[in-house]
Amino acid sequence: MGIAALVLALLGWCAMLTGCASLPADVARPVSVARTDVDHTRLAALAAEAVPADAGRRSGLRLLPSGDQAFEARIALARAAERSIDVQYYQIADDASGREFLAALCEAAGRGVRVRVLVDDLQAAGQDALLAGFAARPNVELRLFNPLPVREGSVAGRVLFSAHEFTRINRRMHNKLFIADGSFAISGGRNIGDDYFGRSGPVNFIDMDVLSAGPVVRELAAVFDDYWNSRHAYPIEALAAQTATPEAGRRNFDAHVRPAGASGRPVTARDPLDQGSVGAQLAAGHVVLHLAAVRVLADPPGKIDADAAAQTDGPVMEGQLALMQAAHADVLIASPYFVPGRRTLDVLQRATGEQVRVSVITNSLATTDEPLVHFGYARYRTALLDMGVALYELMPDDDDAHEVAEGPRGSLGRLHAKLAVVDGQWLSIGSMNMDRRSAHCNTEMGLVIDSPELAGQVASLLQRDRLPQSYQVRSPGPGSRLQWVSQAGAQEVVHRVEPNLTWGNRMRLSLLSMLVDEELL
């Protein structure tokens, strides 16, 4: 029996041990939609001031490149909300940031704000009691998207023992969205957790969000409502074991969350774009935004029902590829997990064939948190270089690296931002990685913004802060081994072996790649 057959047999045996656990049937899902009675709220007034009536269909936007300011923006909006908060994330971690975030939502609910929270179930392992206690509060509702039938254990254990429904549970909701009073929204690449906000010590994600107001927020609210009312969204009460009364659940939640309290951590006065914090601007009564036309790209919640054999790209990937196909001069892509597949390769080859400069920034093996995904990307490096794509892989910071917004000097920065800049005019920002999992399996969401100013800000950050801290991957010629080139002052340092790749790593990743289809990376 081959290795793959053994793995399948093991999965089948584990499924039999669980008795083929299943989800509850006939679940009550009261329909609700975004509140419209928000016009007289303070946030609505601030949004109207930032996006005047003569803006037409344009919306107001600003980038949030700094992790500490991105977190503070969410907390400040939660504290300012008067009518509603809608939250949709792939992950809300049970750490200091996650607990502070949930505490801020509880405080808002205590003021009478309606709070709806939608979380993908995969990373919520072990959180049923915590989330049920949160949802037991007045004015709070929480639903888990596409839940696994097995509720106990680690993420890996729950996946293993839910293997009888693997095709379904392999498809996840990867969206990230926060909306306050239907007036301001934050979307982009960050989940809720310490490592997304520069708070996890030596390892932090380098990410990007965007704050928006105006017409785009209504579109984002409609996307949220589609997911919230989907048959794939299960109220936590239908899934969590009822081991305590609602009052006891609330007390347990408070005991777990309240000690975290406010972090008390200072927020940088100015971010890398020289912008003041959102909280300070809200307090001052003036939020500075750039006006631009915006298009919302969103996969439907029913994407998880798609025929796995069809392998068709979702609307978000379709929109991203269309944007790149329309390029005339240059395309700059930042994606932490870059596994292009045939269709993306064709788009990039057509672009370089038409003399469009294409550059890709992704993680190196030394900075990635998904080595197997990196191995999947590595298969495409030579083809990308041969067609003229410039490849950059983020290096780990060293003690001499300049301090960046995402963490202290010497910390390991892992790229997590999902960005594309086209022709210095168009900016794509959202939750989607440039890989086949995002294209075919996960639901994603993003914005395409027509703004030379915002596109220029992102390009400047990448070129100023990321390219100098990256290896440039080069091919000396046909049949030659690849090189990784870094800069030490004015001197080039050429690595003829991939940094951080040992013989053991290569063997382990090669064996795993034989078992794992590219769709699963």
N, C-alpha and C positions, 0 to 999 in steps of 0.2 A: 504494500500500500504506500503511495507517495505521501509527501509531507502535506500537500494541500488536502488530500483525502483524509489524512489523520486529523487535521484541523477541523474539517467539516464534521467528521464523526464526533470529535470532542464537543463541538458546538451543539450537535444534536443530542448528545448524552446529557449535557448541561440543561438543555431545554426540557428534557424529560424529567430531570430532577426537580425542576421548578413546577412541574405539573402544568406547564404551558399557561403561566399567569396571563391574565387578560385585563383589559381596561373595563371600568364599569359601563353598563349600558343605561340608556334613558336618563342621561345627565341633564339637569336643568341648567340652561344658559340664558338667563334673562338678557334680552337685547337692550343695549344702550348705545348712544352715540355722543359725539362731542357736544359739549354744552354751548349754547348760543347766547346765553344771558351774561355775556362777559363785557359788553361794551362800556360799562361804567366802572370797570376795575382800573386800578392804577396801572397795571401792566398794559392793558389795552390803550390807555392814554399815552403811555410812553412809546408803545409801538406805533401809534398814529402820528406821534411827533417825529419819530425816526423815519417813517415811511409816509410822506404827505400824500394827500388825495390826488395831487397832480402827477404822482409817480406812475399812474396807469397800472399795467400788469407787472411792473417791476417790484421786486422785493428788496428788503434791507438785509445785508449779510456782513458778518465779520468772522475771520478765522480765529480759532482757539488752538494755537500751537503748543502752548505751555500747559503741562499737566496740572500744576497747582491751580492755575486760573480756570482751567476747564472744569475741575471739580467744584471750585468756589462758585462758578457760574450756575451750576445745577442747584447747589444749596441756596444761593441767593434767590433764584427764581422760585424755589419751593417755599422759601420763607415769605416771598412777596405775593404768592398766589392767593386769590380770594374765592375762586369758584371751582377750578378743576386742575388736576395734574394727571397727565397720561404718560405712562412709562412703558417702554418696550425694549428689552435687552436680551441678548444671547446669554449673558451671565451677570448676576449680581452676587459677588463673592461674599462669603461669610468671613470678612476681615474688617479691619478698622474702617476702611472707606465704605464698604457695603453696609456696615452697621450704622455709621453716621448718616449715610444716605437714607436708609430706612427710617431712622429716627427723625430726620427732617420731614419725611413724608407723613409720619405719624403726627408730628406737631401740626402740620397743615390740616390733616384730617380732624384734629382736635379743634381747629378753628372753623370747621364746617365745610372745608374744601373736599370735593369728591375726588378720591384718588383711585385710579385704575392702574394696575401693574400687570404686565404680561411678560413672562420670562420663559425662555426655552427650557425644557425640562432636563436636558442632558447633563448640564453642569450643576444642577440643583441637587445633586446627590447628598443625602443626609440632611436636607434642609426642610423637609416636610413640616416638622413641628414648629420650626422657626417661622416659616411662611404662613402656616395656619394661624399661629398666634398673632402675626401681623394683620392678617385678613379678618381676625375676630374683632378688630376695632371698628367702631362706627365710622361710616363714610369711606371705608377701605374695601376694595375688591381685588383679588389676585387670582390670575389664571395661569396655568402652565400649558405651554404649547407643545403639542405632539408628545405626550408623556410616554415614558417607558412603562410597561406593565409591572416590572419588578421595582419596588419602591425602596428597598433597603440595600445598603452596601455602597462600595465605591463606584465611580463612573465606570471603570473597566468591568467590575463585577456585575453591575446592572446591565451593561451591554451584553456581556457574555450570557447571562441568564435570561436575557430577552431575545436571544438569537432566533427564536422561532418567528419573530416579527422583524428580522433584520432589515429587510428592504424598506420598511416604513421608518424605523427608528434611525436609519442611516441619514435620513433627510431632516435637517435642522433649520430652525428659524434663527438667522444670523443678524437680523436687523438691530439697529441701535437708534433710539428716538426718545426724546424727552420734550413734552409740551406743557407749558404753564398758561392757564387761562385762555387757551386758544389764541395766544398773542405772540409768544416767543417759543421757538423750538431750538433744540440742540440735536444735531445728527452728525454722523461721521463714523470713525473707526473704534472709538473707545467703548468698552464694557465698563461695568462698575466694579472696581477692584483696585487694591493698592498699587499694583504694578502698571496700571494705566495712568496713574496720576503722580508718578515720581515719588512714591511713598513706600517702596518695598525694599529699601536698602540697596544692595549691590546690583540688582537687576530690575530694569524698568523698560517699558515699551516706549518707543518714539512714535507718537501718534498725532492725529489732527482731527479736530471737530470744526463745525461751523455753526454759529448762532444765526438764526434767521427770524425775520418778522415780515408781516405783509401777506400777500396772496398765497405764497408758498406754504405758509403754516396751515391754511385751510386744506390744502391738498394733502399735506402730511397727516393732518387729523383724520381725513377720510381713509388714508392707508391704515392708520391705527385701528379705526372702527372696523374695517374689513377683517383684520386679524382678530380683534377682540371678539367679534360675533361669529367667527369661524367655528365649525364643528370640531376643529382640531384644538381649540382652546378650552381646557377643562378647569373649572373652579377648583381651587386647592381643597375645598371641603369635600369634593367628590373623590379625592385621591388619598388624602392623609388619613391615617388611622386615627379614630376618635378616642384618644387615650386620656383626654382632659376636657373639662368644660370650657366653653369660650372664655369665661372669666379667668380660669386657671391658665389657659393658653396666652391670654394677654399679659398676665403676671410673669409667666415664664419668658415671654418675648421681652418685656421691659427689663427683667433681670439680666438678660443676655445682651441687650442692645444699649440700654441707658448708660452703663458704666463707660462706654466709649465716649458719649457726649460729643461736644464740639472738639475738633482736633486741636484747636489753638495754634495750629501751624501757621507761620506767616505766609502770606501770598505775595509773590513778587509784584512790586508796584508797576513795573512795565514788562511786557513780554518781549520775545525776540523781534516782534514787529513794532515795538514801541507803543503798544496799546495798554491803557489802563485796564484794571480788572472790571468785569461785568458787574460785580457786586458794588464797587465804588461808583460806577456810572448809574446804576439803579438808584443808589442812595442820593446821588446828586441830581437825579431827575432828568438825565439826558444820556441816552445810549447812542453811541456813534456807530453807524452802519453805512455800508456802501450800497448804493442802489444798482441793481442789475436784474436782467431777465434770467429766470431760473426754470429749469424743467425737472420735474420729479420722475425718477425711474424707480419702479417698485415691482418686485415679483409678487404674484398673487399668493395668498396662503395656500391655495389648492395646488401649488407647485409640488408639494410633497406627495400628491396623489398621482403625479405624472408617471407614465409607463417608463420604468427604468431602462428598458431596451431602446426607447426612442432617443435618449441622450440629446435632446434639443436644448439649445441655450435659452435661458430665461430672459425676460425683458431687460433686466439690468445689464447682463452681458451683451445682449443685442445692441443696446444703446451705447455701451462703451466701445464696441467694435465699430459701430457706425461713426462715432466721433473720430476714431483713429483713421478710418477710411477717408474721412473728409479733410484730412490734414494736407496742407500745401507746403509747409516749411519744416516743422519739427514736432516731435512727440516725445514727451518726457514722462515716464511711468515709474511710480514707486509702488511696489507691492511686496509685502513680506513673504508671501508664498506665491511663486511664479512658476506655474506648470502650464505652458501655453496650449499644448494640443495642436492638432493639425489646422483648425480653422484660424486660430490666432496667429499661428506661423504664416499662413497664407496672407492675412491682412498686413502683417509686418513686412513680409517680403514684397508685397505690392507697393507699400509705402517707400521702402528703401529703393526699390526699382524706379520710383518716380522722384528720386533724389531728396526724399524727406529724411531728415536726420532723426533717428530713433535712438533713445537712450533708456535703459532700464536699470533701476536701483532696487536691489533686493538684499536679503540677508546672506551673509557668508555662513559657512558651516560653523564658524566660531560663535556667531551671534544668534543663529536660529534656535527656536524652541521646538522645532519639528524637523529633526534630522532626516527622517524618511521622506518628507516633502522636499527637502533640499536635494536629496538624492534623485527624486523624480525630476526636479528642475535641471540637475546636472546633465541629464540625458540630452537636453536641448541646447546646451551651451555652444557646442561647435556649430550646429546649424544656424543659430542666431548670429554668431560672429561671422560666419561665411556670408550671410546676407547683408552684413554691414551694420548690425545693431551694436551699439556701444553698451557693454555690460559692466556694472559696478556692483560689488558686494560689500556690504557694510562691515567694517572691521570693529573688533572690540576696542573700547577706549583704553588708553594707557594713562599713566600718571602725568604725562606731559600734555595730554589732550586738553583743549580749552573747555571750560565749564559750559554745559548746554542746559537748556531749560528743563530737560526731562530728569535730571538727576545730578548728584554731586560728582565732582571730579574723580575720575578713576572708575566710575560705575560702568557696568555693561549695559549698553543701549541696544535694544532689539527693535528693529523696524517693525511697526505694526500699522502705519498709515497706508491707506489705499487711495492713491491719487493719480491723476493724469492731467498734464498740461499740454494743450494742443495749440500750435501757432501763436503762443503767447497771448491768446485771447480766451480760450475755453478752459475751464477747470472742471474736472470730474472729481467728486469726493463722496465717499460713502463707506459701506460695510463690505463691499465685494473685493475679494482677492482675484487676481488674474490666474485662476486655475479652474480645472474642470469640476471640482467639487462645488465651487461657487456658481459655476455656469449651469450645472445640471441637477445638483442635489439640494443645496441650501437655498433658502429664500434670502434675498438681499434687497437693499435699498440704497439709493444715492441721489445726488443732485448734479446736474450739468449746468454750470453757471457761465453766462456770457459776460465776462468782466476782465479786460486786460489788467486792471489794477490787482484783483485777487489772484488771477493766474500768475502775474508777475511776482506777487508776494511769495507764492508757493515755489515758483521756479528759483527765486532768489534764495529762499531758505535751503532748498535741496542743493543748489550749486555752491552756496557759501558754507553750509554746515555739514552736509552729508557726503558730497563727492570727495572733499579732501580727507574725509575719514573713511574712505572706501578703497578696497582693492579694485583696480581696473583689470578685468580679465582680457587677456590678449591671446591671439593665435599667431605664432611666428610664421606659419606657413602650412601648406598641405602636409598632412602626416606628422606634423610636429606636436609635441605635448603643449598643453595650454600653460600660460604664465599668469601669475597674480602679481600685479605691480602696485606698490605703495610708494608714498613719498616720505622721505626723511629730510626735511628742509628742502633744499634744492636738488637733493640726490634721489634718484630712483632706486628702489629696492625691489629686485625681481625674485619672486618665489617660483621655483620650477615644480614644486609639489604643492597641492592645495593645502593652504594653512589649516591646521587642526585635523587633517585627515590622516589617521593611523591605519596600519594594515588591518588591525582588529575592527576598526570602524567600517572600513570598506567591505570586509567580509560579512559583517553583521547586516549592514544595510543592503548589500547585494542579495543576501538570502531573503531578507524581509520583502524586498521589492519583487521577488518572484512570487510571493504569496498575496501581495496586496495590489489590487487593480488601481490604475491611475485615478479612477473615479473616486476612490476612497481616501486619497491623500489629502 
